[in-house]
Amino acid sequence: MTLPILRLNANADRRIRAGHLWVYSNEINNQVSPLQGFISGDQAILENSTGKPLGVVVLSPNNLICARIISRNTEHTLGKSLLVHRIQVALSLRERIFNKPYYRLVYGDSDLLPGLIVDRFGDILVAQLNSAAMEQHKDEVQAALIQVLKPKGIVWKNDSSSRNAESLPSYVEVAYGDVPEWASLEENGVIFEAPILEGQKTGWFYDHRFNRAHLMPYVKGKRVLDLFSYIGGWGIQAAVNGATDVTCIDSSAFALDGVERNATLNKVAEKITCIEGDVFEAMKELKANNEKFDVIVADPPAFIKRKKDFKNGQAAYHRLNELAVRLLEKDGLLVSASCSMHLAEETLVDIVQGAARHNDRFMQIIERGSQGPDHPVHPAIMETRYIKSLLCRVLPN
């Protein structure tokens, strides 16, 4: 394959040589290689300002991040052979960590497959194609997944907002084989079923697996409140690990049906109470009823999806944590988590500390957590680290 050239401006190759994968539109020499000459999903040879090849990129010419490196070797273009190799490398890490096939198999840039997410539910794979290049190569992606993993079924869960930036349509479809509406998984010794066709993202959030595990020694004999519970990832595990009762709050009736389904699956249904509605309003009502909890998990959706959302999102994190502290017993534990890439961990620390002080409480951070090793961080791309989780003890002042 003979690829066109994408030429950088002078000194624009420093980040790339340091290991970064992203190329910005203002770094391109548009006289030599005008971006308007490319189509989304095209591949090109990236060159520095003197014409030295730096690797193969896939293009999104209408975006600020206009190209991503797919290979440092100009002979290795995006296709089935490269996909098979990268998926095998990704699989070798997961198999080193986990003894059962339930994990994030491919995590985009961090696995050198920008635009591709794959979650594994045993012999069912749920994939997201979040770039035009991966969408164009979806037949090769499917063929590579089948060759490496021999699954019974593959789902394209292509309904994420990130596809909008690439002007890609939103759809969910079974790509291969026989796929159930709910897929089985096991996490920290607890069994679940996840709604892989209708659920959020790929149907499950593997990223908090280790943070959930770290909480479990603290829940025995305790009352637990699981905020933004979705299908009970935190709450069901707490019930199985000895919590006396668990209250799950979510705005989605569908998600709470999943909580009840998973509670029954694990024989802890008698411990679970579900509250459907706005989480903030539900917390205020619990406070008005003088309810108190020993352990509260505040793991909300991303309140800060874009930089321009920062002020309002930060205010939402403040409100959430202040309300949570008010509902804690005198010697209570709070898990305060954020999946907002734009919220720094130390800012979250300040928010939780501010919530404690606002309620005249003293706070200790017992543990800090991030995403699990099946969501590896690319050291040159800090955006690949997005999960922050603080396990805090909140005492009287």
Disulfide bonds with the S-S distance in Angstrom:
none
